[in-house]
């Protein structure tokens, strides 16, 4: 599976029970209400779909743009 920016945004929005359009690239996802348990669930789901992301790396860059950059790097490395 190739993870896209819009899929990532939609997955995060689903965890937050929000509309994907309300999640900006530079919004702090933790400030939007994404706690560590939900973030771990996203990491697990993306890993099961073939995109292995490191939770600690995501925690250092808690924005959609930061997470997308990490996801792109992982996918490009394949």
The 8 nearest C-alpha neighbors of each residue, nearest first, counted from 0:
[[1, 48, 49, 2, 50, 45, 3, 74],
 [0, 2, 3, 74, 50, 49, 48, 71],
 [1, 3, 0, 6, 7, 4, 50, 70],
 [4, 2, 6, 5, 7, 1, 67, 71],
 [3, 5, 7, 6, 8, 67, 2, 63],
 [4, 6, 8, 7, 3, 9, 19, 2],
 [7, 5, 9, 3, 8, 4, 10, 2],
 [6, 8, 4, 10, 5, 9, 3, 11],
 [7, 9, 5, 11, 6, 10, 19, 12],
 [10, 8, 12, 6, 19, 11, 7, 5],
 [11, 9, 13, 7, 12, 8, 6, 14],
 [10, 12, 14, 8, 13, 9, 7, 15],
 [13, 11, 17, 15, 9, 19, 14, 10],
 [12, 14, 16, 10, 15, 11, 9, 17],
 [15, 13, 11, 12, 16, 10, 37, 33],
 [14, 16, 12, 17, 13, 11, 33, 32],
 [17, 15, 13, 14, 12, 18, 11, 19],
 [18, 16, 12, 15, 13, 19, 21, 14],
 [17, 19, 20, 21, 12, 16, 22, 13],
 [20, 18, 12, 9, 21, 22, 8, 17],
 [21, 19, 18, 22, 23, 8, 17, 12],
 [22, 20, 19, 18, 23, 17, 12, 26],
 [23, 21, 20, 19, 26, 24, 8, 12],
 [24, 22, 26, 25, 21, 63, 20, 62],
 [23, 25, 64, 63, 26, 62, 22, 65],
 [24, 26, 62, 23, 64, 63, 27, 65],
 [27, 25, 23, 62, 24, 28, 22, 63],
 [26, 28, 62, 30, 29, 61, 25, 31],
 [27, 29, 31, 30, 62, 61, 33, 26],
 [28, 30, 33, 32, 31, 27, 34, 61],
 [29, 31, 27, 32, 28, 33, 26, 34],
 [32, 30, 28, 29, 33, 27, 26, 15],
 [33, 31, 29, 30, 34, 28, 15, 27],
 [34, 32, 29, 28, 31, 37, 15, 38],
 [33, 35, 37, 36, 32, 29, 38, 28],
 [34, 36, 38, 37, 39, 33, 29, 58],
 [37, 35, 39, 38, 34, 40, 33, 41],
 [38, 36, 40, 39, 35, 34, 33, 41],
 [37, 39, 35, 41, 40, 36, 34, 42],
 [40, 38, 42, 36, 41, 37, 35, 43],
 [41, 39, 37, 43, 38, 42, 44, 36],
 [40, 42, 44, 38, 39, 43, 45, 37],
 [43, 41, 39, 45, 40, 44, 46, 52],
 [42, 44, 46, 40, 41, 45, 47, 39],
 [45, 43, 41, 47, 46, 42, 40, 48],
 [46, 44, 48, 42, 50, 47, 43, 41],
 [47, 45, 51, 50, 43, 49, 48, 44],
 [46, 48, 44, 49, 45, 43, 50, 51],
 [49, 47, 45, 46, 0, 50, 44, 1],
 [48, 50, 46, 47, 0, 51, 45, 1],
 [51, 49, 46, 45, 48, 52, 74, 73],
 [50, 52, 46, 49, 45, 53, 73, 42],
 [53, 51, 42, 50, 54, 46, 70, 73],
 [52, 54, 56, 55, 57, 51, 42, 58],
 [53, 55, 57, 56, 58, 52, 42, 39],
 [54, 56, 58, 57, 53, 59, 52, 60],
 [57, 55, 59, 53, 58, 54, 60, 52],
 [56, 58, 54, 60, 59, 55, 66, 61],
 [57, 59, 55, 56, 61, 60, 54, 35],
 [58, 60, 56, 57, 61, 55, 65, 54],
 [61, 59, 65, 57, 58, 62, 66, 56],
 [62, 60, 58, 27, 28, 57, 59, 65],
 [63, 61, 27, 65, 64, 25, 28, 26],
 [62, 64, 24, 66, 65, 67, 25, 61],
 [65, 63, 24, 67, 62, 66, 25, 68],
 [66, 64, 60, 62, 68, 63, 67, 61],
 [65, 67, 63, 69, 68, 64, 57, 62],
 [66, 68, 70, 64, 69, 65, 63, 71],
 [67, 69, 71, 65, 66, 70, 64, 72],
 [68, 70, 72, 66, 67, 71, 73, 65],
 [71, 69, 67, 73, 72, 68, 74, 66],
 [70, 72, 74, 68, 73, 69, 75, 67],
 [71, 73, 75, 69, 70, 74, 76, 68],
 [74, 72, 70, 76, 71, 75, 69, 77],
 [73, 75, 71, 76, 72, 77, 70, 50],
 [76, 74, 72, 77, 73, 71, 70, 69],
 [77, 75, 73, 74, 72, 71, 70, 50],
 [76, 75, 74, 73, 72, 50, 71, 49]]
